[in-house]
Amino acid sequence: MTEINKLPMNLQFFADPNPTPEPEPNPNPETPKEDEPVTLTQKELQSKLDSEADKRVTKALEKAQADFETKLQSKLDEAKSEGAKLAKMSASEKAAAEQKAKEDALTQREAELNKRELSANVKDILNEKGLPASLSDSLVALGDADKINDTIGVLSKSIEEEVNKRVKESLRTDPPKNDSSVLGGNKDPFEMKIETYKKK
């Protein structure tokens, strides 16, 4: 197949002429037109790229600063409202609120410790069963130790069954298609080869 050489064509040459030519809006010939390629030195190009990168970084920093300030302001407002609530409370109510806050913090810490302990136990069980430890995070999300043990048992059993099935498939051999490998048959391939050499 031959390749066709394509020539550039100015389609405006074939267009209808403009009946009233409009004056050019920018008579200053010093500014480069959009059609003309701009040539930059390596330093000029690098300085333009650096200024563009600086603009982007500045914009990202401003956005991050604004996000931080809004979060900080919301935390301050929350703390002020909590302080106002505490100021309105009596001494016994303040003590009860502080006690509740301590209990909530203690409950949260206890839940975190239980989760860590459960995660470590699940990883140990997975290692014993020969399963990947990366499953521990998704199993810990179940939360209940009995559910986790049941799930690990089901996973282990299904993986073991699938492995056994694949091993049996790979070990299974089909019978040969011709009688050449049948020992004691009428057509022993070695004897046939010997007979062909004897005939020569």
Buried (B, 14 or more C-beta within 10 A) or exposed (E): EEEEEEEEEEEEEEEEEEEEEEEEEEEEEEEEEEEEEEEEEEEEEEEEEEEEEEEEEEEEEEEEEEEEEEEEEEEEEEEEEEEEEEEEEEEEEBEEBEEEEEEEEEEEEEEEEEEEEBBEBBBEBBEEBEBEEEBBEEBBEBEEBEEBBEBBEEBBEEEEEEEEEEEEEEEEEEEEEEEEEEEEEEEBEEEEEEEEEEEE
